[in-house]
Amino acid sequence: MIYNDLREFTGFLEDKKELVRIKTEVDPVLEVTEIADRISKKNGPAILFEKVKGSQIPLVMNIFGSYQRMSWALGVQDFVAINQRFASLLKVEHDLQLRQKLEVLKELYKLGTSKPKEVKRAPCQQEVKESNFSLFDYPILQCWPEDGGRFITLPLVITKDPETSKQNMGMYRMQVFDEKTTGMHWHTHHDGAVNYRKTAKLGKKMEVAVALGGDPITIFSATAPLPYGIEELFFAGFLRKKPVEVVKAKTVDLLVPAHAEIILEGYVETGEERKEGPFGDHTGYYSVAADYPVFHITCITQRKDPIYPATIVGKPPMEDCYMGKATERMFLPFIKMQLPEIVDINLPIEGVFHNCALISIKKSYPMHARKVMNAIWGLGQMMFTKFVFIFDEDVNIQKTSEAAWKAFNNVDPARDIMVVEGPLDVLDHSANMPIYGAKMGIDATKKWPEEGYQREWPEEIRMSDEIRNLVDKRWKEYGFE
């Protein structure tokens, strides 16, 4: 089922008993986070806070916070189907040249049903506020005790490339500075930051629109690691199998999701920055305060009865973990198009998605594992991966215990570890310098004589099929259920 907006999805979750309403008044400063964190850690339901202190607007959270809800959000019945759906769309022969594979991606992008559909009237513009408004009317959270203030945590930030006029939609946290200004926390690698730098070179202020809410696929699409220039609203239409309805913003030259709950319109002035942070981030640590551009809000449009969506991040597992795992499953077929030797990828939740990748491959030649490591570091946001483990195809890397057993037994540190330097995620606090540092590739595959291994590699302990079948047949005779 494909949902038209946030309220339709929350209604569905409530019907499925996957959403609870909290009618008691709660404080958006810390209290909401503690409630949501406890529910998230127990793999609990989505939460609708009906009474939030200081606001007349209800707050919904944790809508993506389980494998089942994440699957429903993407229009499939179970998590396995996410990968299957994309694998079936990308039936590409392994011997195709890279240029041909890129052409396949372009054809997917050009699908007519993906193009957003512009409408003249939209729910997100039922009310228009061009002067008398305050961000503090909304139940914006301070998530953790040392946060620099309140943060908008689930925004769809829309900007435009001044050279091509293509729109980008990313999810970047926004610290509320006062009633009408926020920080704009786009990292240097983010597409929003690229558009900002291009606009700054022209000496112009940059128009920005921020959508809060919308259908769940459009919200998820803002987090997708798409190549620069591929518009997230097109991608959302592709996932939805029908176009996202958009409407021209009231005061900026941007198209915004028509079925969003709230739209913030305004601009970022070239060269204007302000200290933003700290912020309790998805790494489980506070990201330090730093200078970021300032977003000036000149107009707010909204539904007559908006719902404010938010999320919290912190020590895993939390809601963002399920979004990240969905991205892993969704984009695995795209990675395999370029590296067909890859069998599977697991980005463990504990690695917060940019710290560790477990990868199984069909090993075909000496040093094949090292080729894959280097290729992974050259793929978009995979460049941030700090630890890359490569395993043989028979290793079930989704079972991290099995992967750890293989790695701890198979790896010779002097022979099988490669350390390189390159870009790191801005939130990585371990490196001596921000944004770049060391990364490690670990070859946990069985070693071949051609790779210098001159001993006899031992066989794994396995019971014979004959005895296994015998015990299967007699299991109840032994008194076991």
Wavefront OBJ file of the C-alpha trace (Angstrom):
o trace
v 0.000 0.000 0.000
v 1.256 3.484 -0.876
v 0.293 6.290 1.512
v -0.592 9.829 0.433
v 0.603 11.634 3.525
v 1.857 11.319 7.069
v -1.592 11.173 8.677
v -2.733 8.360 6.407
v 0.328 6.336 7.393
v -0.107 7.029 11.112
v -3.772 6.028 10.811
v -2.712 2.768 9.203
v -0.206 2.135 12.011
v -2.882 2.798 14.617
v -5.217 0.301 12.926
v -2.378 -2.236 13.043
v -1.854 -1.467 16.753
v 1.610 -0.151 15.891
v 0.967 3.356 17.244
v 0.116 4.536 20.744
v -1.370 7.891 21.723
v -0.029 9.649 24.799
v -2.672 12.022 26.136
v -0.696 13.216 29.175
v 1.134 16.518 28.690
v 4.855 16.027 28.037
v 7.790 18.430 27.839
v 9.616 18.662 24.472
v 12.788 19.464 26.407
v 14.349 16.059 27.250
v 11.216 14.295 28.547
v 9.963 13.307 25.084
v 13.393 11.917 24.209
v 13.541 9.735 27.298
v 10.096 8.317 26.536
v 10.861 7.719 22.864
v 14.290 6.232 23.609
v 12.857 3.687 26.044
v 10.176 2.701 23.532
v 12.707 2.478 20.694
v 15.125 0.300 22.668
v 12.265 -2.144 23.335
v 11.350 -2.238 19.633
v 8.102 -0.544 20.597
v 5.419 1.247 18.569
v 5.193 4.661 16.928
v 4.127 7.391 19.355
v 1.677 10.266 18.933
v 2.030 12.858 21.697
v -1.292 14.710 21.767
v -0.349 17.349 24.345
v 3.118 18.850 24.169
v 3.976 21.630 26.591
v 4.029 25.046 24.954
v 2.366 23.963 21.691
v -1.096 23.242 20.351
v 0.309 20.867 17.701
v 0.617 17.091 18.217
v 3.960 15.366 17.766
v 4.528 11.993 16.073
v 7.707 9.930 16.420
v 9.211 6.495 15.771
v 7.078 5.839 12.664
v 10.007 4.015 11.000
v 11.209 2.390 14.214
v 10.940 -1.321 13.365
v 11.646 -3.594 10.406
v 7.911 -4.082 9.932
v 6.993 -0.379 10.009
v 9.902 0.448 7.713
v 8.625 -2.157 5.249
v 5.086 -0.791 5.350
v 6.430 2.732 4.882
v 8.055 1.617 1.623
v 4.932 -0.128 0.411
v 6.040 -3.745 0.950
v 4.905 -6.348 3.450
v 8.240 -7.494 4.873
v 11.851 -6.390 4.988
v 13.170 -9.058 2.620
v 10.906 -7.682 -0.098
v 12.822 -4.379 -0.157
v 15.866 -6.041 -1.692
v 13.842 -8.388 -3.889
v 11.905 -5.521 -5.425
v 15.027 -3.691 -6.513
v 16.892 -6.791 -7.586
v 14.041 -7.619 -9.960
v 14.171 -4.123 -11.448
v 17.900 -4.320 -12.070
v 18.335 -7.564 -13.970
v 21.656 -6.617 -15.477
v 24.084 -9.154 -16.936
v 27.437 -9.262 -15.160
v 29.452 -8.794 -18.342
v 27.884 -5.453 -19.289
v 30.338 -2.588 -19.511
v 30.141 0.183 -16.916
v 28.806 2.634 -19.520
v 25.921 0.297 -20.299
v 25.167 -0.109 -16.606
v 25.071 3.652 -16.124
v 22.665 3.879 -19.038
v 20.374 1.448 -17.218
v 20.411 3.759 -14.199
v 19.575 6.717 -16.419
v 16.626 4.836 -17.882
v 15.302 4.167 -14.390
v 15.653 7.856 -13.652
v 13.775 8.843 -16.787
v 10.713 6.786 -15.976
v 7.770 9.032 -16.743
v 5.923 8.014 -13.613
v 8.782 9.366 -11.475
v 8.394 13.019 -12.434
v 6.691 15.087 -9.722
v 3.221 16.318 -10.573
v 2.727 20.036 -10.017
v -0.634 21.097 -8.593
v -2.121 24.548 -8.020
v -3.673 23.953 -4.602
v -2.185 21.888 -1.820
v -2.948 20.841 1.775
v 0.425 22.220 2.896
v -0.746 25.749 1.985
v -4.120 25.800 3.719
v -2.682 28.431 6.072
v -0.069 31.016 5.085
v 1.924 32.972 7.666
v 4.222 35.676 6.244
v 4.827 37.753 9.353
v 3.091 36.664 12.538
v 4.744 33.323 13.253
v 7.213 31.718 15.638
v 9.080 28.439 15.487
v 8.370 28.068 19.199
v 4.703 27.467 18.340
v 5.809 24.001 17.231
v 6.801 21.118 19.561
v 10.473 21.233 18.574
v 12.673 19.017 20.725
v 15.741 19.450 22.811
v 16.825 15.845 22.671
v 19.779 15.457 25.048
v 21.073 17.401 28.083
v 24.159 18.906 26.418
v 22.444 19.839 23.139
v 22.977 23.456 22.113
v 19.230 24.050 22.009
v 16.137 22.754 20.276
v 16.529 20.986 16.941
v 14.260 20.186 14.017
v 15.259 16.573 13.453
v 13.210 15.262 10.518
v 13.344 18.104 7.959
v 13.254 17.702 4.183
v 15.585 20.528 3.129
v 15.005 21.591 -0.476
v 17.563 23.616 -2.435
v 18.347 24.198 -6.107
v 21.503 23.886 -8.194
v 21.869 27.383 -9.693
v 23.516 25.960 -12.824
v 21.033 23.219 -13.724
v 17.942 24.267 -11.695
v 17.673 20.691 -10.415
v 16.322 20.447 -6.901
v 17.923 18.543 -4.083
v 16.130 17.291 -0.979
v 18.285 16.268 1.972
v 17.777 15.689 5.674
v 19.964 17.984 7.758
v 19.273 18.838 11.384
v 18.318 22.456 12.133
v 19.051 24.128 15.459
v 16.459 26.754 16.367
v 18.249 30.028 17.180
v 15.161 32.186 17.656
v 11.593 32.566 16.423
v 12.583 32.902 12.763
v 16.134 31.583 12.270
v 17.824 28.198 12.488
v 21.149 26.640 11.692
v 21.574 24.714 8.442
v 23.753 21.743 9.306
v 24.760 20.445 5.899
v 28.156 18.748 5.933
v 30.712 19.685 3.310
v 30.029 16.420 1.423
v 26.252 16.934 1.274
v 24.504 17.987 -1.908
v 22.854 20.900 -0.126
v 26.324 22.221 0.720
v 27.378 21.804 -2.925
v 24.403 23.912 -4.039
v 25.237 26.486 -1.368
v 28.842 26.806 -2.558
v 27.697 27.181 -6.175
v 25.225 29.889 -5.183
v 27.830 31.652 -3.034
v 30.173 31.916 -6.033
v 27.435 33.851 -7.826
v 27.203 36.251 -4.887
v 23.533 35.478 -4.333
v 21.546 34.452 -1.306
v 20.212 30.917 -1.547
v 16.501 30.162 -1.450
v 15.553 27.222 0.774
v 12.325 25.434 1.603
v 11.963 22.887 4.399
v 9.121 20.371 4.378
v 8.033 18.757 7.635
v 5.995 15.612 7.132
v 4.658 14.155 3.923
v 4.154 10.603 2.772
v 6.646 8.155 4.327
v 8.422 7.358 1.061
v 9.116 11.026 0.387
v 10.469 11.427 3.926
v 12.705 8.374 3.466
v 13.900 9.575 0.052
v 15.492 12.638 1.638
v 17.956 10.254 3.350
v 18.792 8.209 0.234
v 22.478 8.279 -0.875
v 21.695 9.236 -4.471
v 24.352 10.477 -6.912
v 24.503 14.255 -7.216
v 22.002 15.497 -9.790
v 19.439 12.731 -9.330
v 16.488 14.435 -7.681
v 15.052 12.828 -4.569
v 11.479 13.733 -5.516
v 11.939 11.765 -8.751
v 13.289 8.854 -6.720
v 10.311 9.053 -4.361
v 7.962 8.898 -7.349
v 9.849 5.861 -8.606
v 9.441 4.111 -5.243
v 5.783 5.115 -4.962
v 5.021 3.976 -8.538
v 3.175 7.255 -8.912
v 4.414 10.845 -8.886
v 4.808 12.953 -5.792
v 2.444 15.911 -5.955
v 4.302 19.210 -5.556
v 3.255 22.848 -5.369
v 5.135 26.082 -5.980
v 6.213 27.614 -2.678
v 4.623 30.958 -1.834
v 7.766 33.097 -1.487
v 10.659 31.105 -2.989
v 11.181 29.578 -6.415
v 11.043 25.959 -5.282
v 8.594 23.074 -5.580
v 7.591 21.490 -2.272
v 5.663 18.293 -1.397
v 1.995 19.235 -1.589
v 0.968 16.814 1.144
v 3.519 17.918 3.725
v 2.270 19.085 7.100
v 4.364 22.260 7.382
v 6.615 24.199 4.974
v 9.293 26.660 6.109
v 10.325 29.091 3.363
v 13.303 31.424 3.430
v 16.937 31.885 2.516
v 20.561 31.362 3.509
v 22.792 34.426 3.147
v 26.207 33.860 1.578
v 28.968 34.009 4.171
v 26.705 34.282 7.224
v 27.487 31.594 9.780
v 26.713 30.974 13.416
v 27.855 28.495 16.037
v 25.619 25.409 15.879
v 25.576 22.483 18.317
v 26.566 20.472 20.263
v 24.051 17.798 19.301
v 23.565 14.235 20.581
v 24.082 12.409 17.287
v 23.465 8.980 15.766
v 27.004 7.890 16.682
v 25.933 7.855 20.320
v 28.236 10.805 21.038
v 27.735 14.560 20.939
v 28.930 16.196 17.743
v 30.874 19.318 18.654
v 29.701 22.854 18.038
v 30.883 24.438 14.801
v 30.019 27.288 12.457
v 27.244 26.608 9.932
v 25.062 28.759 7.640
v 21.982 30.507 9.051
v 18.507 29.864 7.621
v 16.174 32.860 7.748
v 12.486 31.935 7.626
v 10.300 34.465 5.823
v 7.092 32.468 5.509
v 5.439 29.365 6.981
v 2.633 27.498 5.255
v 0.839 24.558 6.818
v -2.275 22.465 7.054
v -5.088 23.768 9.250
v -4.412 20.980 11.753
v -0.749 20.019 11.253
v 1.085 17.127 12.862
v 4.727 17.811 13.692
v 7.060 14.869 12.858
v 10.338 14.314 14.684
v 12.930 11.680 15.384
v 15.696 11.260 17.923
v 19.139 9.772 17.401
v 21.660 8.427 19.874
v 23.121 5.102 20.931
v 21.810 2.365 18.627
v 19.373 0.822 18.101
v 17.083 3.739 17.341
v 14.661 4.701 14.582
v 17.387 5.783 12.157
v 18.894 2.279 12.301
v 15.886 0.797 10.509
v 16.010 3.547 7.901
v 19.690 2.801 7.385
v 19.102 -0.942 7.035
v 16.391 -0.246 4.461
v 18.899 1.848 2.505
v 21.409 -1.015 2.716
v 18.922 -3.509 1.269
v 17.610 -1.076 -1.325
v 20.966 -0.038 -2.749
v 22.682 -3.445 -2.649
v 21.494 -4.252 -6.215
v 22.955 -0.936 -7.431
v 26.315 -1.764 -5.812
v 26.250 -5.250 -7.328
v 25.724 -3.713 -10.763
v 29.200 -2.211 -10.469
v 30.745 -5.002 -8.385
v 28.987 -8.216 -9.439
v 31.365 -10.356 -7.371
v 29.647 -9.067 -4.224
v 27.214 -11.568 -2.723
v 25.917 -9.579 0.247
v 26.629 -6.543 2.417
v 25.878 -5.981 6.082
v 26.326 -2.552 7.648
v 26.010 -3.485 11.327
v 23.826 -1.219 13.409
v 26.653 -0.908 15.942
v 28.837 0.593 13.205
v 26.316 3.443 12.690
v 26.476 2.683 8.941
v 29.636 4.592 8.064
v 32.046 2.876 10.440
v 31.868 -0.767 9.350
v 30.888 -2.902 6.344
v 30.871 -6.704 6.224
v 31.007 -7.884 2.613
v 30.950 -11.390 1.141
v 32.319 -11.992 -2.367
v 32.826 -14.689 -4.959
v 36.587 -14.715 -4.810
v 38.032 -15.377 -8.262
v 41.701 -14.357 -8.215
v 44.524 -13.486 -5.812
v 44.051 -10.214 -3.919
v 40.445 -10.029 -5.086
v 39.457 -8.839 -1.607
v 41.713 -5.795 -1.907
v 40.191 -4.864 -5.236
v 36.750 -4.844 -3.621
v 37.947 -2.772 -0.644
v 39.312 -0.052 -2.917
v 36.222 -0.129 -5.118
v 33.925 0.265 -2.092
v 35.856 3.338 -0.952
v 35.214 4.815 -4.394
v 31.408 4.452 -4.284
v 29.604 7.605 -3.189
v 28.963 7.695 0.542
v 30.650 4.312 0.965
v 33.865 6.362 0.881
v 33.276 7.063 4.577
v 33.424 3.391 5.610
v 36.159 3.134 8.225
v 36.399 -0.672 8.453
v 35.736 -2.952 5.468
v 35.778 -6.713 6.130
v 35.795 -9.045 3.106
v 34.599 -12.669 3.447
v 34.128 -15.667 1.162
v 30.700 -16.205 -0.361
v 29.758 -19.066 2.002
v 29.908 -16.803 5.077
v 26.537 -15.557 6.278
v 27.578 -12.001 7.094
v 24.081 -11.174 8.371
v 25.052 -13.318 11.362
v 27.674 -11.071 12.918
v 28.790 -13.828 15.286
v 29.647 -16.080 12.318
v 31.445 -13.213 10.583
v 33.455 -12.418 13.717
v 34.438 -16.095 14.114
v 35.671 -16.207 10.530
v 37.592 -12.940 10.796
v 39.249 -13.765 14.108
v 40.388 -17.145 12.772
v 41.315 -16.290 9.183
v 43.119 -12.957 9.464
v 46.873 -12.623 9.808
v 47.388 -8.977 10.819
v 50.679 -8.523 8.963
v 49.352 -10.016 5.721
v 45.634 -9.272 5.567
v 45.199 -5.702 6.809
v 45.442 -2.671 4.551
v 45.393 0.857 5.960
v 44.703 3.808 3.679
v 43.838 7.462 4.148
v 40.869 9.271 2.746
v 37.594 11.084 3.512
v 35.744 10.251 6.716
v 32.283 11.228 7.852
v 32.215 14.646 9.506
v 30.798 13.022 12.661
v 33.779 10.662 13.051
v 35.522 11.900 16.185
v 38.327 9.316 16.237
v 40.621 10.862 13.613
v 43.200 13.500 14.520
v 41.678 15.893 11.985
v 38.027 16.352 10.965
v 36.696 15.018 7.637
v 39.645 12.763 6.772
v 41.781 10.062 8.332
v 42.744 6.392 8.194
v 40.540 3.524 7.025
v 41.198 -0.192 7.299
v 40.445 -3.067 4.949
v 40.555 -6.585 6.417
v 40.776 -9.617 4.128
v 39.036 -12.460 6.006
v 38.840 -14.777 2.984
v 40.527 -18.163 2.714
v 44.089 -17.553 1.517
v 45.436 -19.108 -1.679
v 48.982 -20.289 -2.493
v 49.144 -17.476 -5.065
v 48.680 -15.038 -2.170
v 51.746 -16.437 -0.390
v 49.999 -18.991 1.824
v 52.127 -22.169 1.591
v 50.550 -24.210 4.375
v 47.482 -26.430 4.104
v 44.336 -24.424 4.888
v 42.293 -26.483 7.386
v 38.794 -27.737 6.658
v 35.893 -26.516 8.762
v 34.330 -29.008 11.157
v 31.063 -30.313 9.704
v 28.944 -33.344 10.490
v 28.175 -35.715 7.611
v 24.766 -35.328 5.937
v 24.013 -39.002 6.666
v 24.299 -38.530 10.414
v 22.486 -35.198 10.377
v 19.527 -36.773 8.560
v 19.542 -39.728 10.967
v 19.406 -37.461 14.006
v 16.673 -35.360 12.395
v 14.512 -38.466 12.004
v 15.134 -39.721 15.536
v 14.990 -36.343 17.317
v 11.682 -37.017 19.113
v 12.925 -40.501 20.118
v 15.597 -38.793 22.162
v 12.896 -37.046 24.151
v 13.321 -33.601 22.573
v 10.491 -31.578 21.114
l 1 2 3 4 5 6 7 8 9 10 11 12 13 14 15 16 17 18 19 20 21 22 23 24 25 26 27 28 29 30 31 32 33 34 35 36 37 38 39 40 41 42 43 44 45 46 47 48 49 50 51 52 53 54 55 56 57 58 59 60 61 62 63 64 65 66 67 68 69 70 71 72 73 74 75 76 77 78 79 80 81 82 83 84 85 86 87 88 89 90 91 92 93 94 95 96 97 98 99 100 101 102 103 104 105 106 107 108 109 110 111 112 113 114 115 116 117 118 119 120 121 122 123 124 125 126 127 128 129 130 131 132 133 134 135 136 137 138 139 140 141 142 143 144 145 146 147 148 149 150 151 152 153 154 155 156 157 158 159 160 161 162 163 164 165 166 167 168 169 170 171 172 173 174 175 176 177 178 179 180 181 182 183 184 185 186 187 188 189 190 191 192 193 194 195 196 197 198 199 200 201 202 203 204 205 206 207 208 209 210 211 212 213 214 215 216 217 218 219 220 221 222 223 224 225 226 227 228 229 230 231 232 233 234 235 236 237 238 239 240 241 242 243 244 245 246 247 248 249 250 251 252 253 254 255 256 257 258 259 260 261 262 263 264 265 266 267 268 269 270 271 272 273 274 275 276 277 278 279 280 281 282 283 284 285 286 287 288 289 290 291 292 293 294 295 296 297 298 299 300 301 302 303 304 305 306 307 308 309 310 311 312 313 314 315 316 317 318 319 320 321 322 323 324 325 326 327 328 329 330 331 332 333 334 335 336 337 338 339 340 341 342 343 344 345 346 347 348 349 350 351 352 353 354 355 356 357 358 359 360 361 362 363 364 365 366 367 368 369 370 371 372 373 374 375 376 377 378 379 380 381 382 383 384 385 386 387 388 389 390 391 392 393 394 395 396 397 398 399 400 401 402 403 404 405 406 407 408 409 410 411 412 413 414 415 416 417 418 419 420 421 422 423 424 425 426 427 428 429 430 431 432 433 434 435 436 437 438 439 440 441 442 443 444 445 446 447 448 449 450 451 452 453 454 455 456 457 458 459 460 461 462 463 464 465 466 467 468 469 470 471 472 473 474 475 476 477 478 479 480 481
